[in-house]
Each structure stands twice: as C-alpha cells, then as structure tokens.
Amino acid sequence: MMRSAFLGGTLAAVDSVPGAAAAEATQSLPMNFLTGYGDRAFPVVNLTWGVLAISVIVVIVITALLLGALFRRRPGGWAHDPARLPVSREGNGLPWISIGVGISTVVLFGTVVWTMTTLSAVMEPDEDTALTIEVDAHQWWWEVRYLGDSPDEIFTTANEIHIPVGRPVRVRLVGGDVIHSFWVPALSGKTDVIPGRTNRTWIEASEPGVYRGQCAEYCGLQHAKMGLFVIASPEDEFEAWREAQLAPASDDIAEDAARGREDFMRNCSACHTVRGTPAGGAVGPDLTHVASRRTIAAGTLENTPANLTAWIEDAQTFKPGNRMPTLDLEGQTLMDIVAYLETLE
Amino acid sequence: MAELSRVPGIVDDTDPAVRRRLDETWAESGGIAAWFTTVDHKKIGIRYLVTAFVFLLLGGVEALVMRMQLAGPDRTLLTPELYNQLFTMHGVTMIFLYAGPILSGFSNYLWPLLIGARDMAFPRLNALSYWVFLFAGIFIYASFGWGVMPNNGWFNYVPYAAREFNPGPNIDILSLGLILLGISTTVGAVNFIVTVMRLRAPGMSINRVPILIWGTLTASVANVLVIPAVSLAFLLLWFDRNFDTAFFQVDAGGQPLLWQHLFWIFGHPWVYAIVLPAMGLVSDALPVLSRRPLVGYTPVALSTVATMALGFGVWVHHMFATGLPDISMSFFSGASIVIAIPSAVAVFAWIATIWMGRPVFNTAFLFFSSFILMFVIGGVSGFMTASVPVDWQLTDTYFVVAHIHYVLIGINLFPVVGGLYYWLPKMTGRMLNEGLGQLNFWLMFIGFNMAFFPMHVTGLLGMPRRIYTYQSGLGWDSLNMVTTVGSFILAAGILVLLVNIALSLGFGRRAGANPWGAGSLEWATSSPPPHYNFVVIPEVASRHPLWEESLQESLRRSRVRQGYELSEGHETFGTGTLDGRPDVILRMPGDSWMPFLLSLSLTLLFAGMLLQSWWAGAAGLLAILVSLAVWLWPEPHLGQAVEREHG
C-alpha cells in the first residue's frame, strides 16, 4: 500500500526544519485558518475570530429569546387545538423589532468598518518584499517560478514554494488552462488564478515550518488532488536551497543512473525539463531537482523511490485523469529511470 | 362599480342554484385529456409540488451517495468523474428543480385562494409554466441515460465549461436545459405579478395581502429582471461551445470573469427568490399557530422588498477571491453585511409573535419555529462570508456548504414541510397524522443539524468544497463521518413525511374548511376547494377576514359567506392595483391543449439544438408558431373583442 503523502510526507518534512515552532500547530490541523502565521494572516485571523464570536453570541441570544417565547408561562397552560383558541392582538410587539434591529444595525456597521480597515491593512505588505514568485496553476499541479533580475537567477520548480522566514514574498498568479485558486490557509486566504489574467497576492511566514495549501476553485477531475506546500526556513537555509535549485542537474552519476538518463531522454523529455540536459518539455513539472521535493503529483504521494516507481509505472491509478501517460516501461528501464531521478537533488 | 359591464347580484354562498351554475360553467373535460388540458391553478400547484418533491428525492439520493463517498478518507466508491457529475446534478436539482418550483407550487395553489380570486391571471400561461418546468427537468435528467450528466457545478464556471476542457455533451445539456427552464420561470413570474396587481378580491388593498404574496411578488419581479442574465450567459456559452464564438474564450479575447458576473447577477437574487416566499409561508402560518396576528406586518412586508432591492447589489460577494480592486470589494462587502438588517426585522417579528401569542405545538409549528433558529444560523454564517478578508478564507470551503444548506434546507425545506402539514389539509381535505408528524420533525431537525452543523467546523479546518476525496490526517475524518450519519437521519425524516402523506390520503381525518382557525381567505372555502375556489367573490375589509369577530378592531366586516355572483362563464373581478376596487369583470379561458403542445414544441426545438438536428429544430420552431397562433387567436367569449374598443 502506498503511503499517502500527507501523514508521511509532511511530518517528515516538518522534522527536517530546525526550530519549527509553527510545526506543532500546523501539524495536527494543517489546513485550519483560525491560527495564522505572518503579517498577511494576523489581521484576518483577528477579524475571523471577531465575526465568529459575534455570530456565536447572536445565535445564543436568539436561541434564548426563542426558547423564552416558546416556553414562558402562560395563563391557561398549553393548547392543542388551535381552532378552539381565540386569537387576540395582545401587547405591542413593535419594540421587539425596533430594539432588535437597532442593536443589530450598530453591530453590522461596526463590522463593516472593521472589515474595511482589515482589508486595507493586508492588501499590500508594509516592508519591501524579499522576492517575487510566479505561480502558474495547471490541471492539476502548480508550476512555481522564482523570478530574478537576470536570467541566471530564474529557476522553475513544482508544488513547493520555499520562502525565507519573516519576509513578505510577492506571488504573481498566472492563469493557464482553467480557473484555480491559490490558498495556503495558515498564511493567506484565496486568490483565484484566472486564464487571461495575472492576479497578485503576497504571503509571509512568521515562523519556520511547512504550511499546506490546496487548490480551492473547482478545476475538474482531480481538483481534490492539487496540493501545495510552502516551506519557510531561516534566510541562510533558504539561500542555500535557492543556490542548489539554480544549479543544473549533476553529471556525476552512477552507471545505472546514467542508463536511466538515456531512457529518460527517450521516454520523458518531451514533457519534462531537466536543466543542463536535452530534456526541455514544458507539459509536466520541471524535474531538475525533483528528488529534493517532499511529494510527487501535487501532494498525492510521498516522494520515495518506491512511490516514484509506482507513479511512473501507472500514474492513472493514483490520480485518474491526470496528464501523465502510462508508458509500459520494462522493469529494468523503470528502475534505471528512478535511479536517475533520485540523483536530481 | 359603474364602469363594470354589468352589476352582479349579491347572493348567498349556500344558494344551490348558484353552485349548480358554477359547477356547470367550470366543469373540465374528463378522461385522459384532462391531464393535459387543465388550467386549474390548484391542479397545477399540486403538480408543481409533486414534481418538485420528486426532484428533491432525486437530489437527496445523489447527496446520500456523495456522503457515502466522503464518509471517510480515500474512499473509492465513486470515480472522480461520477462524483463531479453527482455534485453538479445535486446542486442543479436542488436549486433549480426543487427549491424554486416547490415554492411556485405553494404560490400557484394558494395565491388565488389567498386573494379571493378564481384562478391566476393567465391560466393557460400557468399551465405552460408547469409543462416547460417538467420538460426542462426531464431534459436535464435525460443526461443520466447516457452517463453524461453536467459535471461542472451548478455555477458552471468557464473555461472548464468550454469545449476544450469539457468536450462531451454534458454542458450543452445543462445550458439548453436551463434556458428552457428560464422560460418557465419567466412566464410564471409574469403571471404572479399580473395576478397580484389585478385579481385581488374587492377591498383587498395592497396592505391587506398575506406576506406570502409579498414574498412571491418580490421574488417574481426579481426573476423577471435576472433570468435574462443567466439565460443569456448559457446561450453565449452554447454559442462558444458549438459555433466557436469567443464570449468567454481567452485566446480569442473573451473573458472568463464575464461568465461569473452574468451568472451571479442572476445567482444571488435567485437565492432570495427561493427563500422569500418560504419566509412568507412562515409569516402567514406561524401567527395562526401562535393565535395572534403577525407582529409588524408593515415592517415585515417592507423588509421583504428591501431584501431584494439590496439583493441586486451583492453578487460580487461570490467573487471576492477573483482579484477585483479593493474599492469595489469594499462596496459589495458593505452591501452584503447591511442586507442582514431587513432579515433581522423578520426574525424579531417572528419571535415577538410567538412571545406575545399562545403557541400551539403541533408539527407545523415545530417546523416554523425551529426554522427561525436555522434562519439565524444561516444568516450569521452569511454575515461572516460577507466580510471580504474573512471570505478569502471561508469561500470554497465546507463552511460555505454549511451556510448554503442552512439557507436552503433551513429557510426553504423546513418551511416547505411545515407548509405541507399546514396546507395539505386544504389541498386534500384530510389531516396528516400528528404522531408521525412529530417523528418526522425530530428526525429532520436532528438529522439536519447533525449533518450540517459540523460542516462549519470542517470548513474552518480548511476542507475545500467539491473534492471527491481527501487524505487522512487533516482533522476532517470524524467530522465527515458525523455528517454522513446525520444526512441519513435527515433522509429518514423525509421518508416518514412520505409515509404520513400516503396514510393521510387514504385514512386521514377530515379537515373541514378551517382546521387551524386561521384568518385568511383560503380557509373560507371548502377543503379541497371547488374548481371555482369561491362560490361568491368575497369582499375584504381587513387583513384577517375570518378573524374580525375575535379581534374586534373595526366595525366594518368582510363579506365571505355572501357576495357577488359571477357565474356567466369563467369570471373573476379585475381590481385596482393599490386600492383593490373592482373595475372589470374578467373572463378567463378554460382547458386548452395549447400549453402542453407549446411546451412539447419548445422541448423539440431544444432537443434539435442539442443534437444539432436542424430538421428537428425547424419542426419544433414551426410547431411553436402554430401553437402560438392557435393560442392567441381572438376568442370573443374571453372578451378579447371588447378589448379592441378600448384601443
């Protein structure tokens, strides 16, 4: 049985981030947004708790009033046959409406003001952004491009966004096929990725950790399996990661991996790119450093050699309808290709 | 009265000669043909109720199957495509084929009785509206036969709806089916509007109509204004898919967001259209069972209209995550929060009515009073999603699924079931069983809240909507199991309702004209009412014609036992829109094949368009023209010659 990515993948990933204070909170309920991390999230978390509290209080008050109305003592006890009970217009009910609506109106207008101030607080980051990342959403994975001033600072990865802790990061959302929505609950609410448009948002993680995200706009067959991870690490670790990602694939590999590279070029390069090799396909994810990623197929499976083998052999079992074809590779070829992919760290 | 073509005499409603004349005049052709030719609003109303209820059951079964798939993580009962088709059909069915039409059923049945008229203003149009609804439902459900059900959600966003990503006929069936249904909704809405403007009994000024009239009138005006937007959107989409136009295609300069605007300009007012009449049912029946007139009739009536007026300006709250400028989001956010104010008016009016009255805890009352609580829960969750930054998190999670079900089950289904307990005795002449009724209520109340309340939490824990499966370890597993169990308890409640109705039809206690001691006109006539509704046309002097003796609020009395005899054909009074003074004796058409044939022709045209069989389409179009010509051919006995004199 394949290990589902979430349990295996994320917990392992969290362990590997030193000083991950956020780890515990994001671990048990990784998609909740009642706790947030970073300046983009904090004001919204407060507002969310605020309107949630108002809502709960309203429900409690109304329930109490309703129960009072239903069960308050009445002269003559309870009636069972309405037709025998005469109607009468006793008392003046209008104060109920004027007082009730009066109080509601004050609360509602207060909420409007709180909403507006929160909105203006989170639209733009206060300080300069550390970097700009371009995210292209595809059916059903995320292409992540780190932008830079010169071409040699630009690289592409998939389904994982690494950011430095405590620095706002700008995210450009470039629409491709159908509408998707970029969502990392602990860091930021949703921003749709719409074909023909480029939407902008930003994220910031106040603490190191792995933050799970997922596509939040129905995008077809595998909308359910379009996960995303944001990994926040201290500045120096992030820089080290970036340096590693900028490097092309290593040539210095073992014999089976070298055979696997040949097979990869023959079978996989039409769709996948490995920088530093002839593989330049643009249909599927860039695999230059695929071995460094935590999951495969957008959070569907933990990235282990066994899972990778099973995925290449028959991707349709794990994520029916995805664009990865079943190639009927021979056993040895398959093993060599996996051996090659494992060198792409 | 002087302007009338004749002054009808005042007769007693027990006069056997008058009854005989009316029975003869209003008799329908018998046999199988009567199934297709009737224009009686009561039969049409009951058909609407039955058909919409069948769609409720279909949509319910779809939901139960989905709940089995989602009961635990990584379940494989359904393929992803089948799941996507089911959630789409569930939404389309419940929103378009159940929630709207069931209220049309109540309003069709009740309106003429509530306002003291003999039928709707356009009886044949009424029949047309029903037949087109039925055929549109069958049209959409025919997709089941080929396994190509629509698969893109009821909101049907492009570009996933475009041919490039969705090459099968699924979306074409949805598009054409909903355009067809739009015809039904539109003619129905026009009929309601004209009926209330022109057919109220003498003396029933606009401030004396029951709240249900305000609710359905408001909803109808909204429908006339917004159905064109969605019908147009679906037509443009059909063009895009079949003739390579580029209204929504990005490559050719189209705009996916155009779809969202057109859809939600319709979609949000539609939500109000499928709750305001249901709120009206409660506002009319709850006071009867609390033995006092509704507290704050005028504020409640005005808040109904105000809700819809504001309701036209909130559609963008469905699009807060699309990257719109913050200034426009602020506007729509404010409007969406403020729209809670008219709702608060109604809530406090209902609670005050119970508080100051003497409630009778029968089944209908349980449904109506518990509805208030669910209305408030659905209201506050809507209030939360109205706040833009909060909505960025809540939107497209199960929190919104919880919200929409508190609105649609809490505010639509609960009043509807309560309404059945309350009004079925009028329709069938037989009471429902109270014991089964209480069981029915508690199963539905517990099942519903058990299914949908936990969804708020599931949403706050980040479970997205419209996913066919989920992984374990996200904190969603047990909540989903609870929801699944609750949904089956809710379904059991619906089954008890069906059993209760079946038993009632066979063995129910006779209801009599007015089993609840109610004050409005529908209870003045027998249960079930005769074809012509009222032997004599009542004359109304207050908001509660049957409660005037108890309330003693004025010396003037409505006349319901005695009144004008209108028996020279299918006659009823046409009255002034505001004051309810009669200014014409209207003659209404009797049974006709034309509504059925026109509906069939329309369906043939749409089937031809779907199959791109242009011969079938042309035949349908020709049949439409012929049916219309026959329908509209002037008939002197309907007074259509007289109309010419007025120019």
Interface residues (C-beta under 8 A of the other chain):
Chain A: S4 A5 F6 L7 T10 S28 L29 P30 M31 N32 F33 L34 P43 V44 L47 T48 V51 L52 I54 S55 V58 V59 I62 T63 L65 L66 G68 A69 L70 R72 R74 G76 W78 A79 H80 D81 P82 A83 R84 L85 P86 V87 S88 R89 E90 G91 G93 L94 W96 I97 I99 G100 V101 S104 T105 L108 F109 T111 V112 W114 T115 M116 T118 L119 S120 V122 M123 Q139 L173 G175 D177 V178 I179 S181 W183 P185 S188 G189 K190 T191 D192 I194 P195 G196 R197 N199 R200 Q214 C215 A216 E217 Y218 C219 G220 L221 Q222 H223 A224 K225 G299 P320 G321
Chain B: P73 D74 T79 P80 E81 N84 N152 G153 Y157 P159 Y160 F165 V250 G254 Q255 P256 L257 V288 L289 R291 R292 P293 V295 G296 P299 A321 T322 G323 D326 M329 S330 S333 G334 I337 V338 A340 I341 A344 V345 V347 F348 A349 I351 A352 T353 I354 W355 M356 R358 P359 V360 F361 N362 S369 I372 L373 V376 I377 V380 S381 F383 M384 S387 V388 P389 V390 D391 W392 Q393 T395 D396 T397 L460 L461 G462 M463 P464 R465 R466 I467 Y468 T469 Y470 Q471 S472 G473 L474 G475 N514 P515 W516 G517 G519 H544 W547 S550 L551 E553
